[in-house]
Amino acid sequence: MTTESPTAAQSPAASPTQSPEPLIGHGFAAVRGLPEKSIHVRLVFKNQQGSVVLDRPISVTPKPTYPNGRNCSPGGHQAHLTVTKDGSLIPR
């Protein structure tokens, strides 16, 4: 007696074409000493072969963070960027 069910091998031609899912993730880069004034940033993404797939410049103003609450001194400055589906780069 077996609990396995028979399966037919499916040929690759019979499989529906699947497009790659967009990567939705988060990244972080530590940059010490960010000022609380406008800075120029260039974001470059490369594929596994090393070819550039995105190269976007932007100006952004890092904002202070308060890891111990607003009643304490800032813990440093952070800037947040979002890459949209069409490749635009926007500060948030």
Backbone torsions as a table, in degrees:
resi	resn	phi	psi	omega
1	MET	NA	138.9	-179.9
2	THR	-132.8	150.2	178.4
3	THR	-101.3	-0.3	179.7
4	GLU	-80.2	145.7	175.6
5	SER	-105.1	141.6	-179.0
6	PRO	-67.7	141.7	176.8
7	THR	-126.8	143.0	176.9
8	ALA	-90.5	139.7	176.9
9	ALA	-67.5	135.5	-179.0
10	GLN	-104.3	129.6	-179.9
11	SER	-75.2	149.3	179.7
12	PRO	-59.0	-31.1	-179.4
13	ALA	-67.7	-26.5	-178.8
14	ALA	-84.3	-13.2	-179.5
15	SER	-76.3	141.0	175.5
16	PRO	-66.5	144.1	177.9
17	THR	-70.9	129.5	-179.9
18	GLN	-111.6	128.3	175.4
19	SER	-87.6	148.2	-179.7
20	PRO	-64.0	140.1	177.4
21	GLU	-73.5	141.5	176.8
22	PRO	-66.7	144.2	178.4
23	LEU	-79.4	121.0	175.5
24	ILE	-117.4	105.3	-176.8
25	GLY	-151.2	-176.1	-178.6
26	HIS	-128.0	147.4	175.7
27	GLY	-130.8	164.8	-178.2
28	PHE	-145.9	134.4	174.8
29	ALA	-128.3	123.2	178.4
30	ALA	-84.1	120.9	177.3
31	VAL	-127.8	108.7	-177.4
32	ARG	-73.5	146.2	172.6
33	GLY	76.2	25.6	177.1
34	LEU	-63.3	131.7	178.7
35	PRO	-82.3	165.7	174.8
36	GLU	-95.2	53.2	175.9
37	LYS	-146.2	165.9	-175.7
38	SER	-59.5	132.4	176.3
39	ILE	-128.1	157.4	177.4
40	HIS	-99.1	131.8	-179.2
41	VAL	-124.6	140.9	173.3
42	ARG	-123.5	119.6	179.8
43	LEU	-102.5	123.6	-179.2
44	VAL	-125.1	125.2	173.8
45	PHE	-110.3	137.2	175.9
46	LYS	-122.9	149.7	176.3
47	ASN	-83.0	-177.7	-176.0
48	GLN	-65.1	-21.6	178.3
49	GLN	-86.7	-5.0	178.6
50	GLY	92.4	3.3	177.8
51	SER	-80.0	140.0	179.7
52	VAL	-72.1	126.3	177.1
53	VAL	-110.3	-15.0	176.8
54	LEU	-153.3	131.7	177.8
55	ASP	-144.6	101.7	-175.4
56	ARG	-130.8	130.2	171.7
57	PRO	-94.6	154.0	176.9
58	ILE	-159.9	153.1	171.5
59	SER	-105.4	137.5	-177.5
60	VAL	-146.3	151.4	178.0
61	THR	-110.8	111.4	177.3
62	PRO	-62.7	142.7	-179.6
63	LYS	-110.6	149.0	178.9
64	PRO	-67.9	148.6	174.4
65	THR	-110.6	153.0	-178.6
66	TYR	-129.4	76.9	-176.7
67	PRO	-65.6	-20.9	179.8
68	ASN	-108.2	15.6	179.7
69	GLY	100.6	158.8	-176.8
70	ARG	-67.3	-16.1	179.2
71	ASN	-81.3	-5.7	-180.0
72	CYS	-109.7	167.4	178.3
73	SER	-64.1	152.2	177.2
74	PRO	-61.1	148.2	179.2
75	GLY	-94.9	5.2	-177.3
76	GLY	136.8	-178.1	-178.7
77	HIS	-118.7	147.6	179.0
78	GLN	-134.2	147.8	172.1
79	ALA	-124.3	140.6	-179.2
80	HIS	-118.4	135.0	178.2
81	LEU	-127.3	148.3	176.1
82	THR	-124.9	134.3	173.3
83	VAL	-101.8	122.8	-179.0
84	THR	-84.0	170.2	-179.6
85	LYS	-58.7	-32.5	-178.7
86	ASP	-87.0	4.8	176.6
87	GLY	91.7	4.9	177.1
88	SER	-72.8	150.5	178.7
89	LEU	-116.0	122.6	-177.7
90	ILE	-131.2	141.1	174.2
91	PRO	-75.8	151.3	175.2
92	ARG	-138.5	NA	NA
